[in-house]
Amino acid sequence: MTSPTSQLLLEDHPRASVDRALRARASVERSGFVPPTFADGVIFAQDIEDVVLTMKLASKYGVRIVPRGAGTGLAAGSCAQEGEVVLDLSAMNQILSIDPVQGIATVQPGVINAAVNQAAEEYNLFYAPDPASTAICSIGGNIATNAGGMWCAKYGVTRESVLSLLVVLPDGQLLRTGRRTIKGVAGYDMNALMIGSEGTLGIVVEAVLRLRPKPKHTATLVAYFPDEVAAAAAASAVSAAGLTPSVLELMDGKTLLAVDSAMGTEHHNSGGALLLAQTDGYGADLEMQALELAIKPFAEHCELATTEQHAQALIEARRQAIPSMEKLGTVSICDIGVPRNRLAEAIAGLQRIEAERGVSIFIIAHAADGNLHPIIVVPAGQSIISGAPKLALADMFYLAQELGGTLTGEHGIGLLKQDWLPEELGETSLQLQRRLRKVFDPQGILNPGKAI
């Protein structure tokens, strides 16, 4: 049932819809979390003025707004329910300009991540943050969660590639953060504050992204191991050797079986776990030789890609890992981070949790920076937020904490990880952050209940 205040906003906004099918689709995302009810309505923003009008009306009537991009979030950060209105930004999907001399792109929030790279490639440039969902996730969502991806160990996460933002605040005011230069320390870093705030402080309507020169050369290697612990030990050996690969991805045996089944590949025939590595730049081949030397004591077999097509096929197998699991049932994609030298301990701990809780856990990881994605797969339709799956999620957080890590490396808190946030942040930090949020949003109308 639509709340009276939502009704007033929806009646006053020319881009609003209360169609049931649209509300249902806009209320969920890729996390597997299903809210008990649907949002009261959806506003399909076409431009900045639509977003400004939405927040002015929301502020006037006290309506709770949930910003949404491509809907690929993994922590229920863009899920919505009764009493809330979804603000869909997916139609704001234009690349406004590219300056190849300065190495920047100005884009709207609905632009798909891969589209930025497609446009930048014309100038021999690239945009570094590349989540596995690059073909379907939007820049606005990447900014909201400070997303990472396969290249982040060398090139950094989203925060290192966003120079400036244009943001609509909860009262409808426009705020420009950051600058178009690489350096700048005037005032507090409002740009960094917005990135990773999960849409709780303001709504990004334009972003200036940092582009980088495309590497002149790339070397790609795949290594197979008897098990996941050996693969993790090899990844730690790469770090210990002082190497900085542009890609170092781990997939466990169960993931290899899922990918093989979905894609017709035969990775699992070569080993019980896999490391995918890339080095780039003028010294790519020399660095790859050193990397191969570091991991050989742990590996059963190493194979260098001999063609660009072979390399892309290996990268695609990693990108298809989660879609391959989604064919098996409902997935809950966790996102813990541990110190790089404790990766093997983390994997052993996840295998123990799987046995103790009786849930199926698949493991993929950005091995170069210790960011693991333990993925719980349950039969289609089964809840991921109660029973054994939720207990397993809690166990994963406590495991990460015990190893000196974090309960989220790049997916955010959303709704799914609220239970364990106070233990990671501590009461002093949590209360300070809540007070900061109230400075931006004293009415509490922007993405309520999410992040903190």
The 8 nearest C-alpha neighbors of each residue, nearest first, counted from 0:
[[1, 2, 81, 39, 82, 37, 38, 36],
 [2, 0, 39, 6, 3, 5, 82, 81],
 [1, 3, 5, 4, 82, 6, 0, 39],
 [4, 2, 6, 5, 7, 1, 8, 82],
 [3, 5, 7, 6, 2, 60, 62, 8],
 [6, 4, 8, 2, 7, 3, 62, 9],
 [5, 7, 3, 9, 4, 8, 10, 2],
 [6, 8, 4, 10, 5, 9, 11, 3],
 [9, 7, 11, 5, 10, 6, 56, 12],
 [10, 8, 6, 12, 11, 15, 7, 5],
 [9, 11, 7, 8, 12, 6, 15, 13],
 [10, 12, 8, 9, 7, 13, 56, 15],
 [11, 13, 9, 14, 15, 10, 8, 53],
 [12, 14, 15, 11, 10, 9, 42, 49],
 [15, 13, 42, 43, 12, 44, 16, 49],
 [16, 14, 42, 9, 12, 41, 13, 43],
 [17, 15, 41, 18, 40, 42, 14, 9],
 [16, 18, 40, 19, 41, 22, 39, 15],
 [17, 19, 21, 16, 20, 22, 40, 41],
 [18, 20, 22, 21, 23, 17, 40, 37],
 [21, 19, 23, 22, 18, 24, 25, 17],
 [20, 22, 24, 18, 23, 19, 25, 41],
 [23, 21, 19, 25, 20, 24, 40, 38],
 [22, 24, 20, 26, 21, 25, 37, 19],
 [25, 23, 21, 22, 26, 27, 20, 28],
 [24, 26, 22, 23, 27, 21, 85, 41],
 [25, 27, 79, 78, 23, 24, 37, 38],
 [28, 26, 78, 25, 24, 33, 79, 29],
 [29, 27, 70, 71, 30, 72, 78, 75],
 [28, 30, 71, 72, 31, 73, 70, 27],
 [31, 29, 73, 32, 74, 28, 75, 72],
 [32, 30, 29, 331, 330, 33, 329, 28],
 [31, 33, 30, 75, 34, 27, 383, 384],
 [32, 34, 27, 31, 35, 78, 26, 28],
 [35, 33, 36, 80, 32, 79, 78, 37],
 [34, 36, 33, 80, 37, 81, 79, 32],
 [37, 35, 80, 34, 81, 38, 79, 26],
 [36, 38, 80, 81, 23, 26, 22, 79],
 [39, 37, 80, 81, 83, 79, 40, 84],
 [38, 40, 1, 81, 84, 83, 82, 37],
 [41, 39, 17, 84, 38, 16, 22, 85],
 [40, 42, 85, 16, 15, 84, 86, 22],
 [41, 43, 15, 86, 14, 87, 44, 85],
 [44, 42, 87, 14, 86, 41, 15, 45],
 [43, 45, 49, 88, 46, 42, 87, 50],
 [46, 44, 91, 90, 49, 43, 47, 88],
 [47, 45, 48, 49, 44, 91, 50, 204],
 [46, 48, 50, 49, 51, 204, 45, 44],
 [47, 49, 51, 50, 46, 52, 45, 44],
 [50, 48, 52, 44, 47, 46, 51, 53],
 [49, 51, 53, 47, 48, 52, 44, 54],
 [50, 52, 171, 48, 54, 53, 49, 55],
 [53, 51, 55, 49, 50, 54, 48, 56],
 [54, 52, 50, 56, 51, 55, 57, 49],
 [53, 55, 57, 171, 56, 51, 52, 169],
 [54, 56, 171, 52, 58, 170, 57, 53],
 [55, 57, 59, 53, 54, 58, 8, 60],
 [58, 56, 62, 54, 60, 61, 59, 55],
 [57, 59, 55, 61, 56, 170, 60, 54],
 [58, 60, 56, 57, 61, 55, 62, 54],
 [61, 59, 57, 62, 58, 4, 56, 8],
 [62, 60, 58, 57, 59, 63, 444, 4],
 [63, 61, 57, 60, 5, 444, 4, 64],
 [62, 64, 444, 83, 445, 84, 61, 57],
 [65, 63, 84, 445, 446, 83, 85, 444],
 [64, 66, 446, 85, 86, 84, 77, 445],
 [67, 65, 86, 85, 87, 64, 77, 198],
 [68, 66, 87, 77, 86, 88, 70, 65],
 [69, 67, 89, 88, 70, 109, 140, 87],
 [68, 70, 137, 71, 136, 89, 67, 135],
 [69, 71, 28, 68, 72, 67, 29, 77],
 [70, 72, 29, 69, 28, 136, 73, 135],
 [73, 71, 29, 70, 28, 74, 30, 75],
 [72, 74, 30, 29, 75, 410, 71, 332],
 [73, 75, 413, 415, 76, 30, 412, 72],
 [76, 74, 413, 78, 414, 77, 30, 73],
 [75, 77, 413, 74, 78, 449, 414, 72],
 [78, 76, 75, 67, 65, 79, 66, 28],
 [79, 77, 27, 26, 75, 76, 28, 34],
 [80, 78, 26, 38, 83, 77, 65, 37],
 [81, 79, 38, 37, 36, 83, 34, 82],
 [80, 82, 38, 37, 83, 39, 36, 1],
 [81, 83, 2, 39, 80, 38, 1, 5],
 [82, 84, 63, 38, 81, 64, 39, 80],
 [85, 83, 64, 40, 39, 38, 41, 65],
 [84, 86, 65, 41, 64, 66, 87, 42],
 [85, 87, 66, 42, 65, 67, 41, 43],
 [86, 88, 67, 43, 89, 42, 85, 68],
 [89, 87, 68, 44, 90, 91, 109, 67],
 [88, 90, 109, 68, 91, 87, 69, 92],
 [91, 89, 92, 88, 45, 109, 44, 43],
 [92, 90, 109, 89, 88, 45, 107, 93],
 [91, 93, 110, 109, 90, 107, 89, 108],
 [92, 94, 107, 95, 110, 106, 91, 109],
 [95, 93, 106, 96, 105, 107, 92, 110],
 [94, 96, 106, 105, 93, 107, 97, 104],
 [97, 95, 105, 104, 94, 98, 106, 103],
 [96, 98, 104, 103, 99, 105, 95, 119],
 [97, 99, 103, 100, 101, 102, 104, 96],
 [100, 98, 102, 101, 97, 122, 103, 124],
 [101, 99, 102, 98, 103, 97, 122, 210],
 [100, 102, 98, 99, 103, 210, 180, 209],
 [103, 101, 99, 210, 100, 98, 209, 211],
 [104, 102, 209, 210, 98, 208, 101, 97],
 [103, 105, 97, 208, 207, 96, 106, 98],
 [104, 106, 207, 96, 95, 206, 208, 94],
 [107, 105, 94, 95, 206, 205, 93, 104],
 [106, 108, 205, 92, 93, 91, 109, 204],
 [109, 107, 139, 138, 110, 204, 205, 91],
 [108, 110, 92, 89, 91, 137, 107, 88],
 [111, 109, 92, 137, 108, 138, 107, 93],
 [112, 110, 137, 114, 136, 113, 138, 135],
 [111, 113, 133, 114, 137, 115, 138, 136],
 [112, 114, 133, 134, 116, 115, 111, 117],
 [115, 113, 117, 111, 116, 112, 118, 110],
 [116, 114, 118, 113, 117, 112, 119, 126],
 [117, 115, 119, 113, 125, 118, 114, 126],
 [116, 118, 114, 120, 115, 119, 113, 121],
 [117, 119, 115, 116, 120, 121, 114, 122],
 [120, 118, 116, 124, 121, 125, 122, 117],
 [119, 121, 123, 124, 122, 117, 118, 116],
 [120, 122, 119, 123, 118, 117, 124, 116],
 [123, 121, 120, 124, 119, 99, 118, 125],
 [124, 122, 120, 213, 121, 212, 119, 125],
 [125, 123, 212, 213, 119, 120, 211, 122],
 [124, 126, 116, 211, 210, 119, 213, 120],
 [127, 125, 210, 116, 128, 211, 115, 209],
 [126, 128, 129, 125, 154, 150, 151, 160],
 [129, 127, 147, 157, 156, 148, 126, 151],
 [128, 130, 148, 133, 127, 149, 131, 147],
 [131, 129, 148, 132, 133, 147, 128, 149],
 [130, 132, 318, 133, 148, 129, 149, 317],
 [131, 133, 130, 134, 135, 136, 318, 129],
 [134, 132, 130, 112, 113, 131, 136, 135],
 [133, 135, 113, 132, 136, 112, 111, 114],
 [134, 136, 133, 132, 111, 137, 69, 112],
 [137, 135, 133, 111, 69, 132, 71, 112],
 [138, 136, 111, 109, 140, 110, 112, 139],
 [137, 139, 141, 108, 140, 112, 110, 111],
 [140, 138, 108, 142, 141, 137, 109, 143],
 [139, 141, 143, 142, 137, 138, 68, 144],
 [142, 140, 146, 138, 139, 144, 143, 145],
 [141, 143, 145, 139, 194, 140, 144, 195],
 [142, 144, 197, 195, 140, 141, 194, 196],
 [143, 145, 195, 146, 411, 142, 141, 197],
 [146, 144, 195, 142, 157, 194, 141, 143],
 [147, 145, 141, 409, 144, 157, 156, 410],
 [146, 148, 156, 128, 151, 130, 409, 157],
 [149, 147, 130, 129, 151, 150, 128, 131],
 [148, 150, 246, 151, 129, 365, 130, 248],
 [151, 149, 245, 246, 148, 152, 153, 154],
 [150, 152, 155, 154, 156, 153, 147, 148],
 [153, 151, 368, 150, 367, 155, 154, 245],
 [154, 152, 245, 151, 155, 150, 243, 244],
 [155, 153, 151, 152, 150, 127, 156, 245],
 [156, 154, 151, 159, 152, 153, 157, 128],
 [155, 157, 147, 151, 158, 128, 159, 146],
 [158, 156, 145, 160, 159, 146, 128, 147],
 [159, 157, 160, 156, 161, 145, 194, 191],
 [158, 160, 157, 155, 156, 161, 154, 162],
 [159, 161, 209, 157, 158, 208, 162, 156],
 [162, 160, 208, 158, 209, 163, 159, 207],
 [161, 163, 207, 177, 178, 179, 208, 209],
 [162, 164, 177, 178, 207, 176, 206, 161],
 [165, 163, 206, 176, 175, 205, 166, 207],
 [164, 166, 175, 205, 204, 174, 203, 206],
 [165, 167, 203, 174, 202, 173, 204, 201],
 [168, 166, 173, 202, 201, 172, 171, 51],
 [167, 169, 201, 171, 172, 170, 166, 173],
 [168, 170, 171, 54, 440, 201, 445, 167],
 [171, 169, 55, 168, 58, 54, 172, 440],
 [172, 170, 51, 55, 54, 168, 169, 167],
 [173, 171, 168, 167, 170, 174, 51, 169],
 [172, 174, 167, 166, 168, 171, 175, 165],
 [175, 173, 166, 165, 167, 176, 172, 168],
 [174, 176, 165, 164, 166, 173, 177, 163],
 [177, 175, 190, 164, 163, 189, 174, 165],
 [176, 178, 163, 190, 162, 164, 189, 175],
 [179, 177, 163, 180, 162, 176, 183, 181],
 [178, 180, 162, 163, 181, 207, 177, 103],
 [181, 179, 182, 178, 183, 162, 177, 101],
 [180, 182, 179, 183, 162, 178, 209, 160],
 [183, 181, 180, 184, 178, 179, 162, 177],
 [182, 184, 185, 181, 180, 178, 177, 186],
 [183, 185, 186, 182, 188, 187, 177, 178],
 [186, 184, 183, 187, 188, 177, 182, 178],
 [185, 187, 184, 188, 189, 183, 177, 176],
 [188, 186, 189, 185, 184, 190, 192, 191],
 [187, 189, 190, 191, 186, 192, 177, 184],
 [190, 188, 192, 191, 176, 187, 193, 177],
 [189, 191, 176, 177, 188, 193, 192, 163],
 [190, 192, 194, 193, 189, 188, 158, 195],
 [193, 191, 189, 190, 194, 188, 196, 195],
 [192, 194, 196, 190, 191, 195, 189, 200],
 [195, 193, 142, 191, 192, 196, 143, 145],
 [194, 196, 144, 145, 143, 197, 142, 193],
 [195, 197, 193, 194, 198, 143, 199, 200],
 [198, 196, 143, 195, 144, 199, 450, 76],
 [197, 199, 196, 143, 201, 200, 202, 446],
 [198, 200, 446, 445, 197, 196, 201, 436],
 [201, 199, 439, 198, 436, 196, 440, 193],
 [200, 202, 168, 167, 198, 166, 199, 169],
 [203, 201, 167, 166, 198, 204, 168, 66],
 [202, 204, 166, 205, 165, 108, 139, 167],
 [203, 205, 108, 166, 165, 107, 202, 47],
 [206, 204, 107, 165, 106, 164, 203, 108],
 [207, 205, 164, 106, 105, 163, 208, 165],
 [206, 208, 105, 163, 162, 104, 161, 164],
 [209, 207, 161, 104, 103, 160, 162, 206],
 [208, 210, 103, 160, 161, 102, 162, 104],
 [211, 209, 102, 126, 103, 125, 124, 208],
 [210, 212, 124, 125, 213, 102, 126, 209],
 [213, 211, 124, 214, 123, 125, 210, 102],
 [212, 214, 124, 123, 125, 211, 215, 120],
 [215, 213, 280, 216, 279, 212, 217, 281],
 [216, 214, 280, 281, 213, 217, 279, 212],
 [215, 217, 280, 214, 279, 281, 283, 218],
 [218, 216, 279, 278, 283, 280, 219, 277],
 [217, 219, 278, 277, 283, 284, 279, 287],
 [220, 218, 277, 304, 276, 303, 310, 217],
 [221, 219, 303, 276, 302, 304, 275, 277],
 [220, 222, 275, 302, 274, 301, 276, 303],
 [221, 223, 301, 274, 273, 300, 302, 298],
 [222, 224, 273, 270, 300, 299, 272, 298],
 [223, 225, 298, 272, 299, 270, 226, 230],
 [224, 226, 271, 270, 272, 299, 229, 223],
 [227, 225, 271, 272, 224, 229, 228, 230],
 [226, 228, 230, 272, 229, 251, 231, 271],
 [227, 229, 231, 343, 230, 226, 232, 346],
 [228, 230, 232, 227, 231, 226, 297, 233],
 [231, 229, 227, 233, 228, 232, 224, 234],
 [232, 230, 343, 234, 228, 233, 229, 342],
 [231, 233, 229, 235, 234, 230, 343, 228],
 [234, 232, 294, 236, 230, 231, 235, 297],
 [235, 233, 231, 237, 236, 232, 366, 230],
 [234, 236, 232, 238, 237, 340, 233, 239],
 [235, 237, 239, 233, 234, 238, 293, 240],
 [238, 236, 234, 240, 235, 239, 293, 242],
 [239, 237, 235, 241, 240, 236, 242, 234],
 [238, 240, 236, 241, 237, 235, 242, 340],
 [239, 241, 237, 238, 242, 236, 293, 290],
 [242, 240, 238, 239, 243, 237, 236, 290],
 [241, 243, 240, 238, 237, 244, 290, 286],
 [244, 242, 153, 245, 241, 238, 152, 278],
 [245, 243, 278, 246, 277, 242, 247, 153],
 [244, 246, 153, 150, 278, 277, 243, 152],
 [247, 245, 277, 276, 244, 150, 149, 248],
 [248, 246, 276, 367, 275, 366, 365, 244],
 [247, 249, 365, 275, 366, 274, 364, 246],
 [250, 248, 274, 364, 363, 273, 366, 275],
 [251, 249, 363, 273, 272, 254, 362, 255],
 [250, 252, 272, 254, 362, 227, 253, 363],
 [251, 253, 271, 272, 255, 254, 256, 267],
 [254, 252, 256, 255, 251, 361, 257, 362],
 [253, 255, 257, 256, 251, 252, 361, 250],
 [254, 256, 252, 258, 253, 257, 267, 259],
 [255, 257, 259, 253, 254, 258, 267, 260],
 [258, 256, 254, 260, 255, 259, 323, 324],
 [259, 257, 255, 261, 260, 323, 256, 262],
 [260, 258, 264, 263, 256, 262, 257, 261],
 [259, 261, 257, 258, 263, 262, 256, 264],
 [260, 262, 258, 259, 323, 263, 257, 326],
 [263, 261, 259, 264, 258, 260, 316, 323],
 [262, 264, 259, 260, 261, 265, 258, 266],
 [265, 263, 259, 262, 266, 258, 260, 261],
 [266, 264, 259, 268, 267, 263, 269, 256],
 [265, 267, 268, 269, 264, 255, 259, 270],
 [266, 268, 269, 270, 255, 265, 256, 271],
 [267, 269, 266, 265, 270, 271, 256, 255],
 [270, 268, 267, 266, 223, 271, 265, 300],
 [271, 269, 223, 224, 267, 225, 272, 268],
 [270, 272, 252, 226, 225, 224, 267, 251],
 [273, 271, 251, 252, 224, 227, 226, 270],
 [274, 272, 223, 250, 249, 222, 224, 251],
 [273, 275, 249, 222, 248, 221, 276, 230],
 [274, 276, 221, 248, 247, 220, 273, 249],
 [277, 275, 247, 246, 220, 219, 221, 274],
 [278, 276, 219, 246, 218, 245, 244, 220],
 [279, 277, 244, 283, 245, 218, 217, 287],
 [280, 278, 217, 283, 216, 214, 218, 245],
 [279, 281, 214, 283, 216, 282, 215, 217],
 [280, 282, 283, 216, 215, 279, 214, 284],
 [283, 281, 285, 280, 284, 286, 279, 216],
 [282, 284, 279, 278, 280, 286, 285, 281],
 [285, 283, 287, 286, 282, 218, 288, 278],
 [284, 286, 288, 282, 287, 283, 289, 290],
 [287, 285, 289, 283, 288, 284, 282, 290],
 [286, 288, 290, 284, 289, 285, 291, 283],
 [287, 289, 285, 291, 286, 290, 292, 284],
 [288, 290, 292, 286, 287, 291, 293, 285],
 [291, 289, 287, 293, 292, 288, 237, 286],
 [290, 292, 288, 294, 293, 289, 295, 287],
 [291, 293, 289, 290, 295, 294, 288, 296],
 [294, 292, 290, 291, 237, 295, 236, 289],
 [293, 295, 233, 291, 296, 297, 292, 298],
 [294, 296, 298, 297, 292, 293, 291, 301],
 [297, 295, 294, 298, 293, 292, 233, 299],
 [296, 298, 295, 294, 229, 233, 224, 299],
 [299, 297, 224, 295, 300, 223, 296, 294],
 [300, 298, 224, 223, 225, 297, 301, 270],
 [299, 301, 223, 298, 222, 302, 224, 269],
 [302, 300, 222, 221, 223, 303, 298, 220],
 [301, 303, 221, 220, 222, 304, 300, 219],
 [304, 302, 220, 219, 305, 221, 301, 218],
 [305, 303, 310, 219, 309, 306, 220, 302],
 [304, 306, 303, 309, 307, 310, 219, 308],
 [307, 305, 309, 308, 304, 310, 311, 303],
 [306, 308, 310, 309, 311, 305, 304, 312],
 [309, 307, 311, 306, 310, 312, 305, 304],
 [308, 310, 312, 306, 307, 311, 304, 313],
 [311, 309, 307, 313, 304, 312, 308, 219],
 [310, 312, 314, 308, 313, 309, 315, 307],
 [313, 311, 315, 309, 310, 314, 308, 316],
 [312, 314, 316, 310, 311, 315, 309, 317],
 [313, 315, 311, 317, 316, 312, 310, 318],
 [314, 316, 318, 312, 317, 313, 311, 319],
 [315, 317, 313, 319, 314, 318, 312, 320],
 [318, 316, 314, 320, 315, 319, 313, 131],
 [319, 317, 315, 131, 316, 320, 314, 132],
 [318, 320, 316, 322, 317, 321, 323, 315],
 [321, 319, 323, 317, 318, 322, 258, 316],
 [320, 322, 324, 323, 319, 325, 318, 317],
 [323, 321, 325, 319, 324, 320, 326, 318],
 [322, 324, 320, 321, 325, 258, 326, 261],
 [325, 323, 321, 326, 327, 322, 257, 320],
 [326, 324, 322, 327, 323, 328, 330, 329],
 [325, 327, 324, 323, 328, 322, 261, 329],
 [326, 328, 325, 324, 329, 376, 378, 323],
 [329, 327, 379, 378, 325, 377, 326, 376],
 [330, 328, 379, 377, 376, 378, 325, 31],
 [329, 331, 376, 375, 325, 332, 31, 328],
 [332, 330, 375, 374, 31, 30, 333, 383],
 [333, 331, 374, 330, 373, 372, 375, 73],
 [334, 332, 373, 372, 374, 331, 335, 392],
 [333, 335, 372, 407, 371, 408, 406, 410],
 [334, 336, 406, 407, 371, 405, 408, 370],
 [335, 337, 370, 405, 404, 408, 369, 371],
 [336, 338, 404, 369, 399, 339, 403, 402],
 [339, 337, 341, 340, 369, 404, 403, 342],
 [340, 338, 369, 341, 342, 368, 337, 235],
 [339, 341, 235, 338, 342, 343, 369, 238],
 [342, 340, 344, 339, 338, 343, 345, 337],
 [341, 343, 345, 344, 339, 231, 340, 369],
 [342, 344, 231, 228, 346, 345, 341, 232],
 [345, 343, 347, 341, 342, 346, 348, 228],
 [344, 346, 348, 342, 343, 347, 349, 341],
 [347, 345, 349, 343, 348, 344, 350, 342],
 [346, 348, 344, 350, 345, 349, 343, 351],
 [349, 347, 351, 345, 346, 350, 344, 352],
 [350, 348, 352, 346, 351, 347, 345, 353],
 [349, 351, 353, 347, 348, 352, 346, 354],
 [350, 352, 348, 354, 349, 353, 355, 347],
 [353, 351, 349, 355, 354, 350, 356, 348],
 [352, 354, 350, 358, 351, 356, 355, 357],
 [355, 353, 351, 357, 352, 356, 350, 358],
 [354, 356, 352, 353, 357, 351, 358, 350],
 [357, 355, 353, 358, 354, 387, 352, 391],
 [358, 356, 354, 353, 355, 359, 387, 352],
 [359, 357, 353, 356, 360, 388, 387, 375],
 [358, 360, 376, 375, 353, 361, 357, 377],
 [361, 359, 375, 374, 353, 373, 358, 376],
 [360, 362, 374, 373, 254, 253, 375, 359],
 [363, 361, 373, 251, 372, 374, 250, 360],
 [364, 362, 250, 372, 249, 371, 251, 373],
 [365, 363, 371, 249, 366, 372, 370, 248],
 [364, 366, 248, 370, 367, 368, 371, 247],
 [365, 367, 369, 364, 248, 368, 247, 249],
 [368, 366, 247, 365, 152, 369, 234, 339],
 [367, 369, 366, 370, 152, 339, 365, 338],
 [368, 370, 339, 337, 366, 336, 338, 367],
 [371, 369, 336, 365, 368, 364, 335, 408],
 [372, 370, 364, 335, 334, 336, 363, 373],
 [371, 373, 334, 363, 333, 364, 362, 374],
 [374, 372, 362, 333, 361, 371, 360, 332],
 [375, 373, 332, 361, 360, 331, 333, 372],
 [374, 376, 360, 331, 330, 359, 361, 332],
 [375, 377, 330, 329, 359, 328, 374, 360],
 [376, 378, 329, 328, 381, 379, 330, 375],
 [379, 377, 328, 381, 329, 380, 376, 327],
 [380, 378, 328, 329, 381, 377, 327, 330],
 [379, 381, 378, 382, 329, 328, 377, 383],
 [380, 382, 379, 378, 377, 383, 329, 328],
 [383, 381, 384, 385, 380, 388, 377, 32],
 [382, 384, 388, 385, 389, 331, 381, 31],
 [385, 383, 389, 382, 388, 386, 32, 415],
 [386, 384, 389, 383, 382, 388, 387, 390],
 [385, 387, 388, 389, 390, 384, 383, 382],
 [386, 388, 390, 389, 356, 391, 385, 358],
 [389, 387, 391, 383, 390, 386, 385, 392],
 [390, 388, 392, 385, 384, 391, 387, 386],
 [389, 391, 387, 393, 392, 388, 394, 386],
 [390, 392, 394, 388, 389, 393, 387, 395],
 [393, 391, 389, 395, 394, 390, 388, 396],
 [394, 392, 390, 396, 391, 395, 389, 397],
 [393, 395, 391, 397, 392, 396, 398, 390],
 [396, 394, 398, 392, 393, 397, 391, 399],
 [397, 395, 406, 399, 393, 398, 394, 400],
 [396, 398, 400, 394, 399, 395, 401, 393],
 [399, 397, 395, 401, 396, 400, 394, 402],
 [400, 398, 404, 396, 402, 397, 401, 405],
 [401, 399, 397, 404, 403, 402, 398, 405],
 [400, 402, 398, 399, 403, 397, 404, 396],
 [403, 401, 399, 400, 404, 337, 398, 341],
 [404, 402, 400, 401, 337, 399, 338, 405],
 [403, 405, 337, 399, 400, 336, 402, 338],
 [406, 404, 336, 407, 335, 399, 400, 337],
 [405, 407, 335, 396, 334, 399, 336, 408],
 [408, 406, 335, 334, 405, 409, 411, 410],
 [407, 409, 336, 335, 334, 370, 410, 405],
 [408, 410, 146, 411, 407, 147, 145, 144],
 [411, 409, 144, 73, 407, 74, 408, 334],
 [410, 412, 144, 409, 413, 407, 74, 450],
 [411, 413, 450, 416, 74, 414, 417, 415],
 [414, 412, 76, 449, 74, 450, 75, 415],
 [415, 413, 75, 449, 417, 416, 76, 412],
 [414, 416, 74, 413, 417, 75, 412, 384],
 [417, 415, 412, 418, 414, 419, 413, 420],
 [416, 418, 420, 419, 414, 415, 412, 413],
 [417, 419, 416, 420, 421, 415, 393, 422],
 [420, 418, 417, 422, 421, 416, 423, 396],
 [419, 421, 423, 417, 422, 418, 424, 416],
 [422, 420, 424, 425, 423, 419, 426, 429],
 [421, 423, 420, 425, 419, 424, 426, 418],
 [422, 424, 420, 421, 425, 419, 405, 400],
 [425, 423, 421, 422, 428, 429, 420, 426],
 [424, 426, 421, 422, 428, 427, 423, 429],
 [425, 427, 429, 428, 430, 421, 424, 422],
 [428, 426, 430, 429, 425, 431, 424, 432],
 [429, 427, 431, 426, 430, 425, 424, 432],
 [428, 430, 426, 432, 431, 427, 424, 425],
 [431, 429, 433, 432, 427, 428, 426, 434],
 [432, 430, 434, 428, 433, 429, 435, 427],
 [431, 433, 435, 429, 434, 430, 428, 436],
 [434, 432, 436, 430, 435, 431, 429, 437],
 [433, 435, 431, 437, 436, 432, 430, 438],
 [436, 434, 432, 438, 433, 437, 431, 439],
 [435, 437, 433, 434, 438, 439, 440, 432],
 [436, 438, 441, 440, 434, 439, 435, 433],
 [439, 437, 435, 436, 440, 441, 434, 200],
 [440, 438, 437, 436, 200, 441, 435, 169],
 [439, 441, 437, 443, 442, 438, 169, 436],
 [440, 442, 437, 443, 438, 439, 436, 444],
 [443, 441, 440, 444, 61, 437, 58, 445],
 [442, 444, 440, 441, 445, 447, 437, 63],
 [443, 445, 63, 442, 64, 62, 447, 446],
 [446, 444, 64, 199, 447, 63, 443, 65],
 [445, 447, 65, 199, 64, 449, 198, 444],
 [448, 446, 445, 449, 444, 443, 63, 199],
 [447, 449, 446, 414, 450, 451, 413, 417],
 [448, 450, 413, 414, 447, 451, 76, 446],
 [451, 449, 413, 412, 197, 448, 411, 414],
 [450, 449, 433, 448, 417, 429, 412, 432]]
